[in-house]
C-alpha cells in the first residue's frame, strides 16, 4: 500500500458548516471530494488488519483528546437547534456530552476488535473439471452518506468504512454542521498521524443542500449511497439518486402484548422501548394489547409511562380503561383520543399510540397495515403465539420478550452500524462491516480452456 498522499491536506473545507462559497459550485466540490476519496481508497485497499486497527484506535484516541472542542461545537449546534424550535427528542439525538463521546470512542475500539471482513471466503468449491472457485469479500469502494442531526453517525460510518477498506464522503446536514466538522477534523488528523490518506474520511457539508443533490448525481464517483434520517430525507434520496442506494427506513415500531405475557416484564419493556431515547428509529410508537389482559396491564403500563411524561393516543377501548379513576390521577394522566394518522406516525417524541385488540391475528393485521418494516416486538410466553408472530412479520427485526431498542448494531455485536436497512436487497436490518463489502469471484485453473 502506498501512502504518498497521507500528509497532504484535502482542499475540501471541513470546518465551516455554512454553504459553499459562490465561486465553488457544489457539483465541483462534490466531484473533487469524491475523486480524492477514490484515490485514497485505492491507496488503502491493500491495508492489513493491523494497519486498519491501528487507524481505528488512533481515531478513538483523537475523539477523546478533542472531546472539549467537539463539545463546544456541539453546544453551538444545540443552541441553534433549540432556537429553531427543534423537537426535544431530536435535540437529544443531536446532543454530545462527555459520556456520549466516550461511548462513541469505545464503539470505534469495538469495531477494531472485530474480524476484518475483507478477504473472507464467502463460499467456494472445486468444479468437476478441476477449476477452483472462491467468492471473496472485497471493499465496496467509496460510500456516500446523507444523514440528519446525528453526529454519532459521522464516527460510526467512518469507523466501519475504514475497517472494511472503504472511503466515505459525508453529508451530515446543517443542524449538526459544527459538531460534524469538529469530529471530521479530529478523524482526519488521526489518519494523517498514522501515515494514511486523510481523504478516507471527508465531508461535503460546506456545499449545503446543493451538495447533497450533487452527491445523488455522482454515479461513477460514489459506489453506493446511504440515506439515514426521517422519511422525507430517505424518500428524496431514493427517488432522486442515480447512485445505487441502500434504503434505511423510518421506524414505526410496534409492541404486541399477548394474553400469555409476563405482565410485570411487559411494563418494563414498553417503558424502555418508548422512553429510553425517544428520537431514535427503534423507539416503540404503537402498543397493541390483548383484550384479555388489558384491564390489568394497561393501567400499570400507563402509570409508568405517564411518570415519564408520555402522552397516550388511545383507541376507544383503551381510553375507557385508562380514563377510569384507578388508572391515574390529575395532571399525570396524558391521554388523548387516537385518530387514524396516529397508527402510521413515527412520533420521535414522548407520544405512544395504544390499541386493544381481540387477539393475535388482529394485532398481526394492524402491524401489516401500518408497519414501516423496521422492528416489531411480541411479548408472550405461549410458544405458538411467538412462532406465529415471527412467521407473520415482514420486518427487518423481530423482538421476542425484549425491547425494540435492541435493533442496533452495537447491541447486536456489530460494534457500530451504518444504519438500519428496511429493504430486502443486499442488506437488511443493522448494517455493519459485512454490508460495507461486496464480493469478487476468484477462479483458479491449470491451463483450463472452455470446450
N, C-alpha and C positions, 0 to 999 in steps of 0.2 A: 504494500500500500504506500502510495506517495502522499506527502503532506506539504507540497510546495506552496499551497495557498493558506496554510494553517495560521500564519501570523499576519495575514492580510486582513484588514478590516473591510467589511462589506460596505458598499456605497448606500445601502438601504438604511435610512434613519430609523432607529428603534426607540428613541427617547420620546419623541413628540406624539401625543395621541391625537393631534389635530389633523385636519385634511392635508393631503399632499399639496405642495406649492403648485400654483397655477402653471408654472413653466415646466413642471414634470408631470405629464399626463399619467393617469392611473394605469392605463394599458402598458405604458413603457415601464413604469415602476414594477408592476407585477411580472412582466416579462423578464426584467433584469433579475428580480428576486428568484424567479423560477429557474432561470438559466444558471444562476450562482448555486442554487440548491442542487440542480442536476450535476454540476461539476463536482460539488462537494460529496455527493452521494457516490459518484463513480470512484473518487479517490478513496472513499471509506469502505467500499464494497467488500474488500478482502480483509477487513479488520478481524482479528481473532477475538474470541470471547474475552480474553484478558484485557485487551485494549478497550473493548466496549464497557466492561465492568469498571475499569479504572475511570473511564469518562463519566459513568453514572455516579460513582462515588464522589468524584470531583464536583459534579453538578449538585449533589445533595449538600456537600460542604459549602458550596457557594451560596446556596439558598439560606443556610444558617448564618453564614458570615454577613450576608446582605439583608438579613431579616429586618433591621432597622429601616433601611432605605425603602424596602418593599412595603413595610407597614405605613411609612409616611406617604408613599404614593397611593396606597390603598385608602388611607384616610381622606385624601382629596377626592378619590372616586366615590367614596361613601357619602361625603358631604354633597357632592354634585347630584348623586342619585336621590338622596332624600329631598333636596331642593326641587328636583324634577318630579317628585311625587311617586317614586318607585314603590311598589308594594313591599311591605316589610319582609315578607318571605323571600322575595327576590334580593332585597338588600342583604339578608342573611347569607344568601348564596354567594354574594359578591365579597363579603367581609373576609379579611385575613387578619387574625390575631397571631400572637406568638405561638400558641398551641397549634393552630391550624397550619402554620408554616412548618412547624416541627413534624406534624403528621404528613404533610406533603413531601418533605425531605425524606422521611422514613419510608414513604411509598417508593421513592426512587431507589433507595437501597434494597427494597424488596424486589424490585424489577431486576436489579443487578444480581440478586441471588437466584433468579430463575434460570433454567436451562436456556441456552442460545437456540432459537428455533432454526436459524439459518444452517443449511446443510443436513438437517434431519431428513431421514428417508421415510417418506410417507407410505410408500409401498414399493414392491419390486418382485421380479420373478425372472426365471430363465426360460426362454421360449424353446419349443421343440427343436428349432434349428440351431440352438446354441447361443442366440443373442441374449445378452444380459441387460435387463431393463430395470431402471430405478426412477422413481419420481422424487425429486428433492425440493425442499423448501428453499426459496431464494427471496431476497428483499423485494418489496413492492416497487420501490424506487423513490419517487417524490410524492409525498402525501400532502394534500391541501386540506386545511381545517377552517371552517367558518363556524363561529360559536358566539354566545352572548353572555356577558357579565359573569363569567366563571373563570377567574384567574387560576384556579387549581388545574383546569383543563390544559392550560399552557404547559404546565410541568408534566402532567400525565402523558400528554401526546409526545412531548419532546423525549421523555424517558423511553417510552415504548418504541418510538421511531429509531432512536439510536441503538437500542438493544437489538432490533430487528434489521439493522443495517440500512435504514432509510434516512432521507432528509425530509424536513417538514416545513411547509410555508403556512404561517398562521394569520388568520384574520379574526381577532378576538373582540371586536366591537368597541364602540366609544365609551360605553359605561364603565368598562374595566381598562380603559386605554392606558392610564398612568401605571396601574398595577402590572399589566402585561408588559409594558415597556421596561419596567424595573426588573421583572423576572427574566425576560429575554436577554437583557444586558448581562445579568449575572450568569446565565447559562452559556452564552456565547463566550464570555471571558473564561469560564472554566474549561470549555473545549479548547480554546487557544492555549491555555496553560498546559494542556495535555498534548500539544502538538497536533491537534486535529482541526479540520476545516470548521470555522465558525458558522459557515452557511449551512451546516446540517440543521441548524435551527434559525429561522428568520421570520420576520413579521412584515406584513404589508399594511398594518394599521394606519400608517401615515396617509395611505391612499383613500381612506374612508370607504363609504358605501360603493363608490365607483370602483374601488379596488376589489371589493367582494364580487361585483359583477364581472370584472375583468378576469378574476380567478375562475369563475364559472365558464368563461370562454377560452381558457388556456389549455385546450385539448392539445396533446402532444408535448406540452411542457409539464403538466401535472398528470400523474398516472391515475390517481383516484382522489375524489373529493368527499369529505365527510362533514355534513352539517350537524350541529348539536345545539339545540335551543328549543324555542317554542314552536308550535305547529306552523305558524306563519313563516318563520325562517326556513324550516325544513321543506315546506311546500314550495317556497320560492326557489330554493336550490334545486330540488328535484325537477321542477317544471322548466327551469331556465338554463340548466347546466348542459353544456356539450361534453364536459368531462364526466367519465363514469362516476356514479355516486353510490356510496353505501349509505342507505337511509336509516338514520336513527329516528326514533319515534317519541311522540308525546306520551305521557303516562296517565291515562285514565284507568287506574289500578283498582281492582275490586277485592273485597274480602267477604267470603261467604261463611257464615256461622251456622253449622248444621245442628240438628236436634241432638246429635250424638257428641257434640263438642264438650271439652272441658271448659266450662264457662268462666272459671276464675282465670285460667290461662288466656282465654279468648278476650277478656277485658284488657289484660296487659298487652296482647298482640295488637289490638286495634288502636290503643293509645300510642304505642310505639310507631305503628305504621302511619298514623296520621300526624303525630305531633313531634316526633324526634327531630325532623327537619322538614318543614312544610314546602319549601321552594324547589324540591328535587323531583325528578321524574318518577322515582319509585315510591313516593308517598301515596298512601291509600286515598282515594277520592270518593269511593262508594262502599257502603256497608250493607250487605244483604243478610237478613236474619230469618231463620226458620220460625214459622208461626208457633210451633210447639214450645219454644223456649223464649219467645220474645218478651213475655210478661216478666220473666225473671232476669233475662240477660240485658235487655235494653236500658232499664233504669240504672243498673250498675255501670254499664259502659258509658252511658250519657253523663253520669255524675263525674266519672273520671275524666271524660273529655271536656266537660264544662269547666272543671277545675283548671284546665289548661287553656281556657278561652275559646274553645271550639264552638262554632255555630253549626247546628244540625239542620239540614234541609230535609225534612221528614215527609214521607207519604202519609196518607190519611191514617192507616193502621198504626204506624209507629208514632205518629203525632198524638193519637188518642192515648197511647200508653204513656208517652213522655210528658203529656200535659197533666197527668194525674198528680195530686199533691205529693205522693211518695217518691216521685221521680226527681224532684229538685225544688229549690225554693228561690224566690225573688230574682235578683239580677243575675244570679249564677246560671239561670236557665236561658240559654241562647238557642231558641227553637223557632224555625220558620217553616212555612209550608213549601214542600218541594214543587217545582214546576218542571215541565218536560226537559228544558235545557239543562237542568241540574244533572241529569243522568249521563250526559255526554261531556261534562265540563271537567277540565283539569284545572282545579282551583289555584294551586300554588299558594294557598293561604290556609288559615285555620277554619276551613269550611269542609263539611262532610255530608254527602247525600246518604240518606238512610231509607231502606225499604224493607218491609216484612213480606216474605214470600211463603207460598204454601208448600214448598218442597224443593228438592234438589233440581228437578228439571226446569222449574220456573226460574231458579237462580241461573242456571246454565243459559236459558233463553235470553234473560236480561243481559248477561255478560256478552253473549254473542252479538247482541244488537248494538251495544254501546262501547265495547272494548276498542282500544287503540292497539291491541296486540302486544302490550308491554309485559305486565305481571298480574297474575290473579292468584289469590290465596284461598284455600279451603281449610277450615278449622273443624275437624271431625275426628272421632275415634272409630267410626264404622269403616272398615276396610273397603267394603263395596262402594260406599259413597266416595271415598278418596279415589279409588281406581276409576270410577265413572267420571268424576270431575277432571282428573288428569287426561283421560282419553277424549273428553269433550272440548277441552280448551285448545285454542289455536293462537297461543301467545308465546312470546319469547321465553318466558319463565313461569313456572307454576310453583307456588309455595304450599307446603303441607304443614299445618300447625307451626307456622313461622311467619314473621313479619315480611311484608313486601319490601322493606328496606334492605333486605339481603341481596336484591338484584343489583349487584355492584361488583366490579372487577376485583377490587381489593378484598372484599368479603368472601369472594369465591376463589381465592388463590391466584389471581392474575397479577397481583401487585398493584396494578392500576388498570384503567380502561380508556379506550378511545371514545367510547360511548356505548349505548345500548341499542343494538340493531333490532328493528322490528320487521325487517324484510326477510325474505327466505333464500336469497341467492348469496353465495359466498360466505356470509356471516350472519348469525342470529344470536341475540342476547348480548351479554357483555363481551366487548371486543378487546382482546389482549394481544399478545405477541404473535400468536399463530395467524390472527386475522390481518396482521400487517405484513404477511408474506404471501407470495404466490408460489407456483411450482414450475419446475423445469424437468422435462423428460431427458434422462441420460441413457443412451443406448450404446452398448459396447459389443463389438464384434471382433472376429479374427479373419478379416478379409471377406466378410459376408457381402454378397450381392444378391439383389432380389431377382428371383427367376421370373 
